[in-house]
Amino acid sequence: MKQTGNPIKALVTGCSGFIGSHLAPALIKKGWQVYALVRETTDESWFHADPEKRKINLVHGNYTDTPSLETAAAGMDYVFHVGALIKGTRWEDYYRSNTLATGNLLAACEKSNPGMKRFVFVSSISAAGPSVPGQLKNESAPCRPVSLYGKSKMEAEQLVNRYGGRLPVVIIRPPNVLGPGQQELESTLKLIKKRIFPLLGNGEPQTSICFVDDVVRALILAAEHKAAVGQTYFVTNNEECSWRGMLDFIARGLGVWPFVVKIPFPLLYFIGAVSELTAALTRTSPLVRRSDILSVRNNYWLFDSQKIREELGFAPLIDFEKGMTDTIARYREAGIL
């Protein structure tokens, strides 16, 4: 629909991250003016990479600088809080980047823009914690996070809900999100291309998934639909997937199956230990943790997205096979595979 009058304005945090980098262009295609919250020290080259990204307006701010957040939020119709620290080393890092940052942004919105249309908080299934084997977890189940990241997102959700009576808030919990630009997926594709096949999981359906374009559609729907105010939603594509089944499909799509070297769990666990030791010595975040490997093997992350389907009319368009086939093709076109 063609916009009339003043253009709709949306502030997006984490704009150059995986989900944010897909959300911003989708909003621009709707005719909205998109503003990205960036730090003064941010490398802004990503925003100048192509004509579409150059349409994003940059707003400098810092989560610890309340006045800068108030300036960024002022005049915005929508705020999409997508930015988060996913891989850290200490609880303090997660708390500062995920929980405290969310609280400061909410406070800034309340002070400088109390009449905004919607504050959309992108949380995670990690905030809810694993599901019970054989059951889909829904939004009414208690949150039991098993990671520091999940705990920080759960506490951020609690802050969002506290502002629910003063701001029109909504919480979206994506599952394992797939698609071009997802770093772990890209690393996995390159690994399998080299015929290295990690034996993840236990062979059973253990995870819900959703492709990033469907997640973006859900975020926009949650922003615009009146019924979404004050609600929390899981977003999935309604498939229950096994890690090994997904990797098997990828290997076949890359044309390397069955000639692959399978890495068993004990070796994966050892690789996690080495990664953690290297990170400790270099003061960086480990590429993979033993806790991650254990979580993939032992936990179930299966979620029920019936609520968003019934209340907002959300319907996913991309199943695993179509989404992964398209993702592999795009990586090949880009020369990455």
N, C-alpha and C positions, 0 to 999 in steps of 0.2 A: 504494500500500500504506500502511496506517495505521501510524504510528510507535509503537513500544512502548519503554518505558524512557526513558533520557535522550535528548533530541533531538539529532540530528546537527548539528554546528556547522561553518560554512564561512566563512572569511575571503576576501573578494573585494577586490582592489585595482582601481582604475579603475572603480569601481562606477557612476559617473555618466557614463562614456564610452559609446561606441556599443555595443560587445559586452557590457561589464559591465552596462549598463542593461537588457539583455535577459536576461543570465545570472541576475542576482539574483532577479527575479520567478519565473524558472523553478525555482530552488532552493527558494524559499518555497512554491511550489505542491507541491513534493515533501514539504513538512512540515519542512524544515530551518530552523534558525536561521541567518540570514545577517548577517554583520558586515562593514561597509565600513570600510576603512582610509582615513581622511581627515586632512588637515593641520589644524592649529589655525586657519589662515587661510582654509580652504575655505569657500566660500559654500554653506551647507547647505540652502538653500531648495529645491533639487531634491528632497531627501529628504522634504520635507514637502508635495510637490505633490499627492499623492493618497493614499488609504488604503493601497494596496499598497506604495508606497515608504516609508510610515511604519512598516512592519513591519521595515525594515532597521535594525539596530543600528549605531550609529556608534562607531568606535574611533579615537581620535586618535593619530597617529603620524607620523613623518618618516623617510624613507629614510636620512637621515644621522644619525639618533638611534637607535642600536642598542637601548638599553633599551626605548624605546617600541615597537620592532618585536618585541622579545621578549615584551612584555606582550600585544601584539595577537595574536601567534601562539600563545600558551599556551592549551592546552585545545581547540584547533581540530582537528576531524577532517580537514578538507580546507582547503588554501589554493589559491586560484585567482589567480595573478599575471597580471592582465590589463592593468594600468596601464602606459602607456609614453608617451614623447615621440615623436610622429610627425613634427612639423614644427618644426625648430629652425634656428638660424643658425650654430652652431659645433659642432665635434666634441666639445668639452668638455661642451656641453649634452647631447648624445646620450649620451655616455659616463656622465655623472653620473646621468641620469634613467633610462637603460635598462640599462647594464651594471653599474655600481656599485650601483645600487638593488637589482637582482636578487641580486647577491652578498651584500649586507647582509641582505636578507630571508631568504635561504637560511641564512646563519649564525645568524640569530635563531631560525629554525625548528629548526635542529640543537641549539641550546643549550636552548631552552625547551620544545620539543615534538618530541623525537626519535622518539616513537611514533606520530606522525601517520599517517593512512591514505594520503594522497597530496598531492604538491605538483605542481599543474598549471601549467605555464608556457606562456602564450600568446605564441608567437613570430610569425613572418611568413615569407611566401615571399621577402621582401626579404633575409632572412638567407641563404637558399640561392642567391639570384641568378638571373638569367634562364636559361631553358631554351635548348637548341639548336634552331634552326628545324626543324620536322618531327618533333620528338621530345618525349615527355613526360618531365620530369625526376622522378626518384624519390629516396627518402631516402638511398640509397647514393652518390649523386653528390656530388662535392666542393662545398663552399659557395664561391661567388664573388660576394659582394655588390658592387653597383655604386653604392651610396649610403652616406652616413654613417649613416643610420638602419639600413640593412641590416647594416652592419659592427657597429654597436652591439648589434644583436639576435643576430648570429652570436657575438659575444664573450660575450653573456649566456647563450646556449645552451651554450657551452663551460663556463661556470661551473656551470650546472645539471647537466651531465654529470659534472663533477668531484665533485658531491655525490651522485651516483647510488649509490655504495656505502654511503652513510650515511643517505640519505633516499629514500623511494619517489617518485621524480620521473618526470614524463612531459612531453614537449614536443609541442605542437600548432602546426602552421604553417598558418593559414588563408590563402586566396588573396585576391583582391579581394572583400571581403565587402559584400553589398548588403542593403538593407532599410530600414525607417523609422528615422530617426535618424542615418543616415550622411550627414555634412555635405556631402561632395563630390557625392554623388548628389542630395541636396536642391538644391544650387546648380545642378547640371546640369539638373534638372527645371524649375527656375524659368527658366533660360536658354532652354531649348527652348520653354517656354510662351510666351516672348516672341518665338518664331520665329527664335532664333539657334541655329544648328546647327554646332558645332565639328567639323571633319573630323579626328577623332582616328585614330591608327593608320594602317596601310597597306591596310586593306580585308580582310586575311587574318585567320583565327582566331589571336589573339595572347594570349589570357588565359583562365585558369581562373577560375571564380567559385564562390561559395557564398552562400546567403542566411543571414542571421544566426540565424534559428531553427534551421537545420540545424547551424550552427557550435556553438550552445549545446548541442544534443543530443550532438554529438561531444565537447565538453568534459566533460559529465557522464558520458558513457560511458567516457572516458579516466580519469576519477576513480574510477569504480567497478569497472572490469574489471581482474582480476588480471594479465592478459597485457600490460597497458599499461605496467607498471613498467619504467623504464629505456629506454623506446622514444621515437622521434620519428615523428610522422605528419603527412603532408600531408592536408588536408581539402578536398575539392571536391565539386561536384554532378555531376561526370563530363561536363560540357559544355565544349567548346572554342569560345569566343566571339570574334567580332570587335568592336572598339570601335564601328565604324560600324554594324554590324548591330544592336547593342544600342541605339544612339542612334536608329536608324531606327524600331525597334519602339516606343521611348518617344515619339517624335514622332507616330507613328500613334495611340498610346494617348491622347495628349493632344489629338488631333484637329487638329494643325497641319500635318501633311504633306499635300501637297508644298510648301506655301507657307512656306518657311523661307529664311533668309539663311545661306548656307554660309560659314563662316570657314575659309580655307585655312591650311595649315601655316605659311607665312611670317608671316602676321598673328598666329597663335597664338604663334609664337616671339617676335615683337615685344611682345606682351602680357606674356609671361613676363619679358622684359627690363625692361619698365616696372614690373611688380610687384616685381621684385627691387630696383630703384632706389628705389621708394617705401618698401619695407621697410627699406632701409639708412638712408634719411633719417629715418624715424620709429622706428627701432630695434625693429621688429616682425618677425614671420615673414611672408614673402611668401605671397600667396594661391596663386600658382603659380610654379614655377621653369622656366627654360629646360631644365634637366636633366630635369625631369618630362616635359615635352613631347617631348624627344628620346627618353626612355626608352619612352614610349608608342608612339612612331612606329617605333623601331628594334628594340626588344627583344621577345622572346617570353616569356610567363609562363604556360607550360603545364605542369601537374604531374599526376603519377600518384597517385591515392589508393587504389590496389589494396591496399596494406598494411593500412590501417585497416579496409577492408571485409573482408579475409580474417581478420585477427587479432582484431578486436573486433566484427565483424558490423555495422559502420556502413553504413547505407543512406540516402542523401539523399532527402528527400521533396519538395523544391521545385525545379522546373526554372525556367529564366529567365523564360519567358512567364508562368507562373502567379505567380511571385514578384513580377515587376515590375508585373503587372496589379493584384495585391493591394496593393502598395506605393503605386501611384498612387491607388488608391481610398481608402486610409487617409489620404494627404495631402489629398485632396479633402474627406474627411469632417472633417478638422481645420481646413479653411479655409486651408491653406498653398498650395494650387494653385487 
